[in-house]
Amino acid sequence: MLCGRIDYKCLDIYHLAHEYVLYLYPLCDSFPQHESNNLGSQLRRAAVSLPLNIAEGSGCTSYRSFLNFLSFAYRSLLEIEATLKLCKDLHYLTDEQHKAAWEKFNLLIRKLYRYMECIQAKADERTKYRTQIEQAGRLA
């Protein structure tokens, strides 16, 4: 059980996600007006879900449940990746804007993936421990 052992405010991935939202919001303001309720809105919603899922997941009582929320954040990053490509191809972003957004994206997705691997390992370790306890109980 996690039971408060993970404080999202101490997680580097949370702060990177938060900063990414703050970076993307004004970037969306430069999109054409007719995109404010389409790609701009989609990009904002996907970005906002990043720190929110990390924060919400940190309150879970198991590593597996927390990993589920981290997976939501990871999938939102994939959505952001596709949206950024569309925005670049539609010329809503300059090459420089896309490159800067991509660099921040790349750092965040790599760190999130590594953190997910760490949480997965902890979940596997707990499962192995529980199995050993159950087997020992059967032998007694």
N, C-alpha and C positions, 0 to 999 in steps of 0.2 A: 504494500500500500504506500501511496505517496504521502497522504495526510499532511500536506503543507510543506513538504521537504523542498519543493521547487517553487521559488518566488519568481514569477515572470519578469518582475522589474529588475532582476539581476541577470537576466539572460541577454547575451549579446544579440541573438537572433531577434528578440523582441525589439530591441532598440534600433537595429538595422531596418526591421519591417516598419516601425513607426516613422523613421526618417525617410523611408522610401515613399510612404503615403504623403508626407509633407513635400517631397520632391515632385511627385506625380500630379498632385492637385493643380498647381499653377500651370504645369505643362498642358493639362487638358483645357485650361482656359484659352489657350492659343488656337484650339481647333475651330473650324468653321461653326457658325451658330447652329446650322442644321444638324450637326453632330453632337450637340450638347446632351441630347437625350438618347444617344445611341452609343457610339464608341467611347465618347468621353465619360458617360455614365457607367458603362461597362468597365472601363479601366479603373475608375474611382472605386466602384463597388468591390472589384477583385482586390484592389490594393488595400482597402480598409479591412477586408476580411483577414489579411495576414496577421497584423498584431492582435486583432480580436480573437482569432482562433488560438493563437499561442497563449494569450492571457486566459481564455476560458479553459483550454486544455490543461493548463498548469494546476487547475483546481480539481482535476480528476483524482480518483482514489487508487488508480493503478497505472502502471507504465503503458499497458496496452491501450487503455482509454486515452491517455495523453497522446500516444502515438497516432491515434485516429484523428485527433484535432490537428496534429502536425501534418498529417497527410492532407487534410483539407487545405491547410496553408500552402503546402507544396503544389497541390492541384490549382490553386488560385494563381500561383506563380507561373504555371504553364499557360493559364489563361492570359495572364499579363504578357507573357512572351509572344503569344499569337496576336494579341491586340496591338502590341507595339509594332510588330511586323506589318500588320494591316495599315496602321497609322503612317508608317514610313512609306509604304508602297502607294498610299493615297496622297502622299505629300502633305500630311498634316504635321509631320515632324521633319525637321531638317536632318541631314546626315549627322551633324554634330549633336543635336538633341537626342537622336536615336542612339548614337554611340555612348553618350553619357548615361542615358537611361539603361542601356544594355550592360554597361560596366557595373552599375549599382545592382542591377538584377542578377548578374552573374555571381557577384560576391554573396548576395543574400541566398540564392538557391544552393550554392555550394556549401555554405555554412549550415543552412537548414538541413540539407541532406546528411551532412556529417553528424549533426545533432540527432537526427532521426535514427541513424545507425547506432549511436550511443544508447539511446532510449530503447531501441530494439534489443540490444545486447543485455541491458538491464532486465527487460521483460523476459527474455529467454532464460536468464540466470535465475529469476524468481520461479519460473515454471520448472526448471530443473530441480531447484531446491524443494519445491512442493512435491514433486514426484518422488524424490528421495525420502521425504517425510512420510508420504503415503505408503511407500514400499516398506519402510521400517515399521510402520504401524501394522501392516499385514503380517509381518514376520513375528511380531511380539505375541 
